[in-house]
Amino acid sequence: MVANNNIIKKSHELVEARYNLNIWEIRVFVKMISLLHQNDHEFATYRIYIKDMIRDFEAENNKDVYNRIKVVPENLMKKIISIPYVSDEGEERILKTTLLSSITQPQNLKVESFIEVSFDPKLKPYLLQLKEKFLMYDIRNILRLSSPYTVRMYEFLKQYEKIGIRVFQVEDLKRYLFVEEKYSRYFDFKKRIILHSQKKLKQHTDISFSFEEIKNGRRVVAIRFFIEKNKPKFNSNKTSDKSDKNRQKHSPIFQELYPKVRDWISKEVLLQLLKKHPEQQIRNAITYTLNRITKGDVIENIGGHIVAMSKQVSLFDMVEEKKKEQQQRINKRQQQRKQQDKKKLLEQKLNQLKEEKYQAIDPLVLNILQTEEQILREIKQLLSNGTFRSLNIEAQAGSDYEKVKKMMEQSELVQGTVIGKVIKRVPQYFEQINKKYNSQITRLERQINMM
């Protein structure tokens, strides 16, 4: 992918829009956004080559992938996206529009084929000439994400990376992701969406997160996410195009084996193994390693294990090798105990700093609510609807400010929601707090990540 086309930039409203796309629909849409230029004032017609999609997302080069990509443009023509916005009169409204206005594609899709797509003109305010309130990230962060929910979780949390905290009501988050019915039970939603996203973002992107559940009685009603920087999982050097042009045509054996080991060894390493060792020997090594993982064996370096096993002439007698690995793991754990204790202390200090930052934000939010009447009205309207309707804000005594303040004191969910709304509304007011805490938080996160 050309370096200039790595950046994705979209408005906050578009990030928080409600839509239901599968992973390849999201990939094509994101690819289109990457083709926009910073100085564009109008949309153009954008050409997407199938081979670029397969290469960028490291998909298997086969007929199934072609068929998946082939139907995406037509599907995107039919999909509706709902974008929340505030009118010039201050009314909260929703724009419902399609993503594409037109497409062209060959009748018989091949690897050399391309599709031509055009954005719906109504998306122009959310993609072009963005000066404020936008999200920007490197597309390479999401190339290895294979679930549409994980991509959206990345964008939701990346949006609040500088703040470090984001609170979502569970039902709102389900609604954003179109999984209200699919994962109606919180247990399933947590396992399939939250925990899965936590694992994949840590593995493949530049952010990671921890979270705590906010309960109303025994029921989890909201989630507070703590967002941390993570080491990028891609090479920032601008060499990808050159390596792509010089890449040799891979053999059918490589095409078969690489998808099985892509999470642990690079293409170059697998090519070298196939060059130096018999094919069956490498197959045995991969099968043996995957069987160990399936059985629950802990392998510290899976890629290194595959390489080592590929050099074994026979894998039928591995008892001694297993014993040796087990002893090495024991020794390593003993050596890591002190390091783990130190890491635990740093993590405690990090959580304390984040809590201090949160406590510093709270009085500032109250001050803003006292002085910014428009924001106070928006908060009151928010607390009068949806999840908070049962709390009956009008039953509270005093002014609007006193009503909101009392509700924040009575409910942690209300407090988190109000704080998140105010930060999003006037982020400039929180720059001093971010300046005070973010450098310390970043330094601790860096120390922890290096351990």
Summary of the structure (lengths in Angstrom):
residues: 451
radius of gyration: 25.2
end to end distance: 32.5
largest distance: 81.6
contacts: 1246
relative contact order: 0.08
helix: 59%
strand: 15%
